Amino acid sequence: MASIIIIAVVFVLDVLAFVLAIGAERRRSYVTYVNVDTYGRAYCVYSSDASTAYGVSALLLLLAGQAVAMVATRCFCCGRALSPGRWRAWSGICFVVCCITFVIAELCLLAGSVRNAYHTKYIPRPSDSPPSCAMLRKGVFAAGAAFTFLTALFPSCTTSSTPGRAPPPTRRRPSSAASA
């Protein structure tokens, strides 16, 4: 019962992170026009900064979901070992893949949020040339959302096999037939 609750909590956090990452992709900033200030310097005017907040929120929710999954599984390095068999191998594979997809999703969301926040700030250029109004590449938050979705799939594999941990070793009593 506890593993079902943990799987549900992790899945809800990851789905919310996925929705926010999609929202960040849809609301990423665009250059609306190049304006000239009172000193005659050109600068870029960007649309809203909402995607930065969406990206950071998705990053934090994904981090929270991963933290819950790591605590529930004890990172597969603390506690008793999993019982031998195919579920042990499957759990290990899911754990490694989940960690890899988590790191890639976090990097995409972090890079997109930082790059988008940098471009939406007022940065006047002292030179005579017009400013290069760079924008965040299309698909950075979408890649983060895709890897967030993949990250949402794998903790259920690792967490559901956690109750199958091996019991502590017991001593065997010598049977009465062997002593006779």
C-alpha positions as MATLAB code, in Angstrom:
seq = 'MASIIIIAVVFVLDVLAFVLAIGAERRRSYVTYVNVDTYGRAYCVYSSDASTAYGVSALLLLLAGQAVAMVATRCFCCGRALSPGRWRAWSGICFVVCCITFVIAELCLLAGSVRNAYHTKYIPRPSDSPPSCAMLRKGVFAAGAAFTFLTALFPSCTTSSTPGRAPPPTRRRPSSAASA';
ca = [
       0.000    0.000    0.000;
       2.810    2.404    0.827;
       4.514    1.830   -2.511;
       1.281    2.696   -4.363;
       1.077    6.003   -2.497;
       4.724    6.747   -3.249;
       4.256    5.898   -6.929;
       1.177    8.148   -7.058;
       2.981   11.070   -5.390;
       6.006   10.777   -7.682;
       3.794   10.418  -10.754;
       1.690   13.478   -9.864;
       4.797   15.597   -9.243;
       6.339   14.463  -12.521;
       3.138   15.059  -14.506;
       2.861   18.565  -13.059;
       6.495   19.177  -14.016;
       5.723   17.905  -17.527;
       2.733   20.246  -17.884;
       4.786   23.209  -16.669;
       7.615   22.356  -19.077;
       5.127   22.289  -21.970;
       3.764   25.618  -20.729;
       7.290   27.022  -20.647;
       7.800   25.993  -24.266;
       4.539   27.618  -25.305;
       5.260   30.840  -23.399;
       8.928   31.318  -24.214;
       9.834   34.905  -24.933;
       9.949   36.451  -28.381;
      11.408   39.738  -29.567;
       8.552   42.111  -30.204;
      10.583   45.028  -31.580;
      13.830   46.948  -31.287;
      13.366   50.268  -29.534;
      15.586   53.312  -29.090;
      15.915   54.880  -25.648;
      16.317   58.579  -24.817;
      20.084   58.410  -25.400;
      19.666   57.012  -28.904;
      20.727   53.474  -27.973;
      18.839   50.572  -29.494;
      17.629   47.741  -27.293;
      15.466   44.657  -27.664;
      12.022   44.396  -26.147;
      10.979   40.850  -25.348;
       7.585   39.394  -24.645;
       6.657   38.001  -21.229;
       9.044   36.272  -18.863;
       6.514   33.582  -17.905;
       8.473   30.688  -19.360;
      11.320   31.272  -16.924;
       8.953   30.856  -13.982;
       7.330   27.815  -15.604;
      10.726   26.261  -16.306;
      12.008   26.802  -12.766;
       8.748   25.459  -11.310;
       8.990   22.353  -13.507;
      12.603   21.920  -12.437;
      11.691   22.091   -8.742;
       8.716   19.726   -9.079;
      10.833   17.211  -10.967;
      13.499   17.495   -8.282;
      10.895   16.902   -5.560;
       9.551   13.834   -7.354;
      13.030   12.410   -7.767;
      13.816   13.081   -4.113;
      10.691   11.170   -3.033;
      11.639    8.257   -5.301;
      15.218    8.218   -3.983;
      14.092    8.251   -0.372;
      11.561    5.477   -1.014;
      14.082    3.231   -2.757;
      16.971    4.269   -0.503;
      18.939    4.936   -3.697;
      19.442    1.177   -3.996;
      22.619    1.500   -1.982;
      21.332    1.647    1.603;
      19.350   -0.967    3.436;
      18.932   -4.631    2.634;
      19.721   -5.908   -0.825;
      17.033   -6.769   -3.337;
      16.238  -10.437   -3.600;
      18.094  -12.077   -6.500;
      16.298  -12.615   -9.760;
      15.068  -10.842  -12.825;
      13.247   -8.143  -10.803;
      16.548   -7.148   -9.247;
      18.089   -6.571  -12.669;
      14.971   -4.811  -13.952;
      14.920   -2.481  -10.940;
      18.581   -1.661  -11.394;
      18.111   -0.862  -15.079;
      15.061    1.308  -14.365;
      16.942    3.110  -11.603;
      19.899    3.952  -13.854;
      17.684    5.040  -16.762;
      15.561    7.145  -14.397;
      18.661    8.910  -13.081;
      19.956    9.599  -16.595;
      16.636   10.968  -17.865;
      16.286   13.042  -14.701;
      19.689   14.680  -15.173;
      18.997   15.436  -18.848;
      15.552   16.893  -18.042;
      16.970   19.048  -15.259;
      19.749   20.343  -17.501;
      17.308   21.214  -20.304;
      14.929   23.005  -17.934;
      17.748   24.838  -16.169;
      19.464   25.901  -19.391;
      16.186   27.050  -20.918;
      15.193   29.018  -17.844;
      18.561   30.719  -17.490;
      18.841   31.553  -21.177;
      15.267   32.845  -21.326;
      15.740   34.984  -18.198;
      18.935   36.464  -19.618;
      17.234   37.527  -22.839;
      14.251   39.168  -21.179;
      16.359   41.628  -19.209;
      16.961   45.166  -20.418;
      20.503   45.172  -21.791;
      21.407   48.350  -23.709;
      24.248   48.112  -26.211;
      26.723   51.010  -26.205;
      27.821   50.342  -29.801;
      26.388   51.933  -32.931;
      25.359   48.620  -34.439;
      21.841   47.347  -33.748;
      21.629   44.772  -30.978;
      21.418   41.109  -31.808;
      18.065   40.167  -30.362;
      18.796   36.549  -29.635;
      16.024   34.256  -28.469;
      15.895   30.878  -26.827;
      15.956   28.094  -29.385;
      12.657   26.427  -29.998;
      12.530   23.018  -28.383;
      14.746   23.429  -25.303;
      11.795   23.294  -22.918;
      10.151   20.659  -25.134;
      13.218   18.448  -24.742;
      13.036   19.009  -21.000;
       9.355   18.042  -21.096;
      10.107   14.871  -23.072;
      12.758   13.752  -20.617;
      10.467   14.721  -17.737;
       7.862   12.366  -19.196;
      10.447    9.597  -19.450;
      11.524   10.297  -15.890;
       7.899    9.902  -14.802;
       7.768    6.371  -16.224;
      10.747    4.783  -14.507;
      10.265    5.418  -10.748;
       7.168    3.226  -10.833;
       9.370    0.324  -11.952;
      11.945    0.891   -9.246;
       9.551    1.695   -6.421;
       7.165   -1.184   -7.061;
       9.963   -3.723   -6.748;
      11.265   -2.288   -3.476;
       8.982   -4.446   -1.267;
      10.689   -7.538   -2.712;
      13.796   -6.953   -0.681;
      15.405  -10.045    0.658;
      14.535  -11.009    4.212;
      17.331  -11.098    6.761;
      19.237  -14.401    6.829;
      18.017  -16.967    9.332;
      19.880  -19.832   10.930;
      18.855  -23.276    9.944;
      18.314  -25.792   12.682;
      19.752  -29.197   12.161;
      16.990  -31.670   11.438;
      16.415  -34.630   13.756;
      16.894  -37.090   10.891;
      20.411  -35.831   10.228;
      21.492  -36.275   13.867;
      20.325  -39.870   14.105;
];
